[in-house]
Amino acid sequence: MKLRLIFIMFIALSLANCGDGKKSQTDAPAATKEVEETQVASSDPMENKGIGPISSVSLGEIDQALVSEGETVFKAKCTACHKISKKFVGPALKGITQRRSPEWIMNMTLNPEEMIQKDPIAMQLLVEANGAPMANQNLTEDEARALLEYFRTKN
């Protein structure tokens, strides 16, 4: 009886290892392929515009009125998770405009759910935040632009 059981286990293991050991491209989940393609396409963080409604931002001289508005928005909607000079729940925001494109910053504030699902930088930030996703504060594009202007003064 023991011999028969060992023989059956040997046959089962042999059958499980059949094949050439290579997985076809179709074995990889579609989401994994999409993430890999996105990562390859956006290796320079300053060229990555993110995913969302903002495709282009024109920056000029610092607009102090926008800075003040952005500071107000930041204090009201962002300080529960972000600090300027130190990591809190989310990353420190000092120097963010030197690490990310203006479009990426605005898209992250306007569209955090989709960014976390599809943008490789946002996905990495989620890992670094121990799985705490950025909350959607339902900002307007004007509020996101004001935040960006405020962040431009925090380098």
ROFIDREN-210724 format. One record per atom (N, C-alpha, C): z negated, x negated, y negated. Coordinates in steps of 0.02 Angstrom, whole numbers, padded with zeros to 5 digits, always signed. Each point is the difference from the previous one (the first is absolute). Example, Ala and Ser with C-alpha at 12.3 -4.5 7.8 and 13.67 -1.06 7.14 Angstrom:
BEGIN
-00390-00660+00284/+00000+00045-00059/+00000-00045-00060/+00036+00018-00053/-00003-00042-00059/-00037+00039-00055/
END
This chain:
BEGIN
+00000-00041+00060/+00000+00041-00060/+00000-00043-00063/-00043-00052-00001/-00003-00044-00057/+00067-00035-00010/+00030-00021+00054/+00064-00035-00004/+00054+00045-00029/+00000+00063+00020/+00049+00048-00027/-00010+00009-00075/-00062+00006-00022/-00016+00009-00071/+00022-00062-00040/-00013-00059+00027/+00022-00062-00034/+00076-00002-00004/+00034+00019+00053/+00073+00001+00001/+00027+00048-00053/-00029+00059-00005/+00022+00050-00048/-00011-00025-00071/-00057-00032-00012/-00014-00028-00067/+00050-00055-00017/+00016-00042+00050/+00049-00054-00011/+00068+00029-00018/+00022+00051+00035/+00064+00032-00014/-00001+00031-00070/-00054+00034-00018/-00006+00032-00066/+00003-00051-00056/-00035-00056+00008/+00002-00053-00050/+00069-00031-00005/+00032-00009+00056/+00067-00029+00001/+00049+00045-00038/-00005+00065+00013/+00045+00047-00034/-00015+00003-00075/-00063-00006-00018/-00018+00002-00071/+00029-00059-00038/+00010-00056+00034/+00026-00060-00032/+00075-00007+00007/+00034+00051+00025/+00072-00004+00007/+00033-00002-00069/+00061-00025-00002/+00036-00004-00063/+00003-00072-00022/+00035-00012-00055/+00010-00068-00024/-00054-00022-00049/-00049+00043-00012/-00055-00018-00045/+00017+00006-00074/+00061+00018-00016/+00020+00007-00070/-00001+00073-00020/-00024+00012-00060/+00002+00069-00026/+00062+00006-00043/+00031+00058+00005/+00059+00011-00042/-00023+00019-00071/+00045-00005-00047/-00015+00018-00069/-00020+00073-00005/+00024+00042+00044/-00016+00071-00004/-00072+00014+00022/-00034-00049+00032/-00069+00010+00021/-00048-00001-00060/+00018-00034-00054/-00045-00005-00058/+00000+00067-00037/-00059+00023-00021/-00003+00063-00038/+00039-00007-00065/+00030+00055-00021/+00041+00000-00061/-00042-00021-00061/-00063+00021-00003/-00041-00018-00058/-00011-00075-00004/-00008-00033+00058/-00009-00072+00001/+00062-00034-00026/+00059+00022+00022/+00062-00029-00025/+00006+00008-00075/-00018+00060-00025/+00005+00013-00072/-00046-00046-00039/-00061-00010+00024/-00047-00044-00034/+00026-00072+00001/+00026-00023+00058/+00026-00068+00004/+00058-00009-00048/+00045+00048-00004/+00057-00004-00046/-00024-00001-00072/-00050+00040-00016/-00027+00002-00068/-00032-00067-00017/-00036-00030+00047/-00033-00064-00013/+00051-00054-00013/+00054-00001+00038/+00052-00050-00010/+00033+00009-00069/+00011+00062-00019/+00035+00015-00062/-00043-00015-00061/-00066-00004+00007/-00043-00007-00058/-00047-00060+00006/+00027-00058+00017/-00043-00058+00009/-00030-00026-00066/+00033+00012-00056/-00027-00019-00065/-00035+00060-00031/-00067-00002-00006/-00037+00058-00026/+00022+00022-00070/+00025-00046-00040/+00021+00018-00068/+00068+00036+00000/+00037-00004+00055/+00063+00036+00005/-00009+00068+00034/-00056+00010+00033/-00015+00063+00034/-00019+00052-00052/+00040+00053-00004/-00013+00053-00049/-00042+00056+00029/-00014-00003+00064/-00039+00053+00031/+00041+00061+00015/-00034+00053+00019/+00032+00063+00019/-00029+00055-00044/+00044+00033-00036/-00024+00053-00044/+00051+00014-00055/-00022+00035-00050/+00047+00023-00052/+00022-00054-00050/-00036-00056-00001/+00015-00051-00052/+00047-00053+00029/+00059-00005-00029/+00048-00050+00023/+00011-00055-00051/-00020+00012-00063/+00009-00050-00052/-00051+00011-00055/-00029-00056-00024/-00047+00003-00055/+00020-00054-00050/+00006+00019-00063/+00015-00049-00053/-00065-00018-00035/-00014-00064-00001/-00061-00024-00033/+00018-00037-00064/-00037+00012-00052/+00008-00036-00062/-00066-00028-00021/-00013-00001-00064/-00065-00021-00026/-00054+00049+00025/-00060-00025+00006/-00056+00042+00020/-00009+00056-00051/-00004+00062+00024/-00010+00058-00042/-00075+00018+00002/-00036-00014-00054/-00073+00009+00000/-00021+00073+00010/+00040+00047-00024/-00016+00071+00011/+00003+00016+00074/+00051-00026+00035/+00005+00010+00072/-00057-00035+00037/-00019-00059-00024/-00056-00037+00031/-00063+00043-00003/-00014+00029-00057/-00060+00042-00008/+00003+00060+00046/+00058+00032+00003/+00008+00057+00045/-00009-00021+00073/+00029-00057+00017/-00006-00026+00069/-00072-00016+00018/-00038-00028-00047/-00070-00015+00012/-00039+00064+00013/+00016+00052-00038/-00033+00065+00010/+00016+00028+00069/+00063-00003+00020/+00020+00024+00067/-00035-00041+00053/+00000-00066-00008/-00032-00044+00049/-00074+00018+00009/-00036+00008-00055/-00071+00015+00004/-00012+00068+00032/+00044+00048-00013/-00009+00068+00027/+00020+00006+00073/+00052-00036+00021/+00029+00015+00065/+00001-00059+00049/-00014-00060-00022/+00010-00058+00044/-00063-00039+00016/-00051+00004-00043/-00058-00044+00007/-00044+00016+00060/+00009+00056+00031/-00039+00014+00061/+00020-00047+00056/+00061-00026-00003/+00025-00044+00054/+00023-00069-00024/+00014-00007-00064/+00028-00064-00026/-00043-00027-00056/-00005-00066+00000/-00030-00038-00055/+00055-00047-00024/-00004-00022-00061/+00050-00045-00026/-00006-00070+00031/-00059-00028+00000/-00009-00070+00019/-00024-00013+00071/-00016+00052+00038/-00024-00012+00068/+00023+00054+00047/+00008-00019+00063/+00018+00049+00052/-00058+00049+00008/+00017+00062+00007/-00050+00052+00010/+00023+00037+00062/+00011+00064-00003/+00033+00035+00056/+00072-00023+00004/+00033+00000-00058/+00069-00024-00006/+00000-00070-00030/+00058-00030-00005/+00004-00068-00026/-00017-00005-00074/-00021-00061-00021/-00010-00013-00071/+00067+00006-00035/+00000+00026-00060/+00063+00013-00035/+00017-00053-00052/-00044-00048-00011/+00015-00054-00046/+00061-00038+00026/+00049-00008-00043/+00061-00036+00018/+00050+00039+00042/-00011+00065+00009/+00045+00040+00042/+00072-00004-00024/+00010-00004-00066/+00068-00002-00027/+00034-00067+00014/-00037-00049+00022/+00029-00064+00020/+00014-00002+00075/-00028+00047+00037/+00009+00002+00072/+00048+00055+00024/+00009+00052-00041/+00041+00058+00020/+00047+00018-00058/+00056+00030+00019/+00047+00022-00051/-00028+00062-00036/+00022+00011-00062/-00024+00060-00036/+00016+00064+00038/+00059+00003+00030/+00020+00060+00038/-00047+00011+00059/-00017-00054+00035/-00044+00005+00058/-00068+00027-00022/-00027-00027-00054/-00065+00022-00025/+00001+00075-00015/+00051+00022-00036/+00004+00071-00017/+00011+00043+00061/+00044-00021+00046/+00011+00039+00061/-00063+00004+00043/-00039-00054+00002/-00062+00002+00039/-00049+00050-00030/-00003+00005-00067/-00046+00047-00031/+00025+00072+00005/+00066+00009+00002/+00028+00067+00003/+00011+00026+00071/+00010-00045+00048/+00022+00019+00067/-00037-00040+00054/-00067-00001-00002/-00035-00044+00047/+00008+00017+00073/+00007+00064+00017/+00005+00019+00071/+00063-00030+00032/+00057+00009-00032/+00062-00025+00028/+00002-00077-00003/-00027-00028-00053/-00002-00073-00005/-00040-00029+00058/-00057+00028+00016/-00042-00025+00054/+00036+00006+00067/+00042+00050+00008/+00036+00010+00062/+00061-00045+00007/+00033-00018-00055/+00064-00033+00005/+00007-00067-00035/-00041-00015-00049/+00007-00062-00037/-00043-00054+00032/+00029-00058+00018/-00038-00051+00035/-00059-00028-00040/+00007-00006-00065/-00056-00025-00040/-00057+00051+00000/+00016+00063-00011/-00051+00053+00000/-00033+00006+00069/+00039-00009+00052/-00028+00003+00068/-00050-00057+00011/+00016-00060-00025/-00046-00057+00006/-00063+00012-00041/+00008+00029-00060/-00059+00015-00041/-00046+00050+00035/+00030+00047+00036/-00040+00048+00037/-00041-00035+00054/+00029-00048+00034/-00036-00039+00050/-00058-00037-00033/+00015-00032-00057/-00052-00038-00036/-00056+00045-00026/+00016+00063-00012/-00050+00049-00024/-00035+00034+00059/+00007-00029+00059/-00032+00027+00061/+00019+00072+00013/+00063+00016-00013/+00026+00066+00016/-00016+00055-00050/-00026-00019-00058/-00016+00050-00051/+00063+00008-00044/+00038+00054+00011/+00062+00008-00039/-00014+00017-00073/+00047-00019-00042/-00006+00016-00071/+00009+00076-00008/-00045+00029-00037/+00002+00072-00012/+00054+00016-00052/+00035+00054+00010/+00049+00022-00049/-00038+00036-00056/+00003-00028-00059/-00035+00029-00057/+00044+00049-00039/+00060+00013+00027/+00047+00047-00032/+00014-00018-00073/+00013-00064-00010/+00016-00023-00068/+00069+00022-00020/+00010+00007-00064/+00068+00012-00026/+00033-00068-00008/+00066-00001-00009/+00035-00063-00012/-00025-00032-00064/-00016+00040-00051/-00027-00027-00062/-00068-00034+00011/-00042+00029+00041/-00065-00031+00015/+00009-00064+00039/+00047+00001+00048/+00013-00061+00039/+00027-00056-00045/+00042+00019-00047/+00027-00050-00047/-00055-00028-00045/-00046+00043-00020/-00057-00023-00041/-00045-00047+00040/-00011+00016+00063/-00039-00045+00043/+00033-00068+00005/+00066+00000+00011/+00037-00062+00003/-00010-00041-00063/+00003+00033-00057/-00009-00036-00064/-00070-00029-00005/-00049+00037+00022/-00069-00024+00002/-00006-00061+00046/+00031+00004+00059/-00003-00056+00047/+00035-00062-00028/+00050+00009-00042/+00035-00057-00031/-00048-00041-00043/-00054+00030-00024/-00048-00037-00042/-00055-00033+00042/+00003+00008+00065/-00054-00024+00044/+00023-00057+00045/+00028-00052-00030/+00024-00057+00040/-00045-00060-00002/
END
